[in-house]
């Protein structure tokens, strides 16, 4: 597992490790932020438990724009019934 010190990455990794026995890598986190499928436990931890600031920081460090992260969150809402009021408010804003 790589250890990236990008802003937000440690927060995201910790949330996943607390919610799931399945391992996660920085590359796996970035794939999820880009909309890649993953176990529901990872989707819930990343999009349900992590702040917008941490998500945006991790995404920015990997070149993933916030709009892409929001699209991935929107897909996770449907696929895994993930809920995050902070991200929901952004989805309601025009992009």
N, C-alpha and C positions, 0 to 999 in steps of 0.2 A: 504494500500500500504506500503510495507516495504521500509525502507530508508537505503540502503547499501552505505557505503562510499568508496566502491572499486573504484580504479582509472578508470575513464571513464564512470562509471555508471551514475553519475549526468549529464554528457554531453549528453549521449544517452537519458536519460529520458527527459531532456530539449528539445532536438531536436524533440522527439515524441510529447511532449506536445505543442510545437509550431506549429506542422504540422497537428495535429489531435485532434478532440474533444473526441475521444475514449480514455479511460484511459489505462495506461500501468503500470505494476508492474516490479520489478527487476526480478522476476521469468519469466515473459513474455518476457523480454529482453533476458534473457539467453536462453529461448526456441527458440527465433528467431535466435540467434547466433548459435544455434545448428541445424538450418534448419527447425524449425517448421513453419507452415503456420501462417499468420497473415494478418490483413487488409493491402491492398496495401499502405495506408498512413503511416503505421508503417514501412513497408519495405523500402519505399522511404526515410523516415526520418533517419532510422538507417543506411542503406547501402549507401544512396545517400548524406547525409549531415554530417555524423560523420567521423572524421579522423580515419585512420588506428591505430594510437596510442591509441585513446580512445577505439576503438573496441577491440584491443588486450589486453589492460589493464583490461577491464571489463571481457573479456573472460578468461584471465589468472586467475583472482580472483575467477572464478567459475569453473576452471578446464577445460575450453573449449579451445582446441588448435587452433592456428591460421589456420591450414589447414582445420579444421571443419568450422570456420568462413568463410573462402574463398569458401568452398563448398556451404554454406548457401547463400552467396552473389551470386554465380554463378546461383543457383536456383532462387533467387529473380530477377536476370536479365531477366530470361525467364518468370517467373510468373507475374512480375509487371513492366517490362521494367525499372528497376533501373539501373542507371549508376554512376560509381565512377572511374575516371581515375586512382587514386592511387591503388585501389584494382584490376583494370584491369591489371595493370603492374605486380602485383604479380601473377595473374592467368597465365600470359604468362611465368613465370619462372618455371623451373622443380621442382617438390616436390618429 
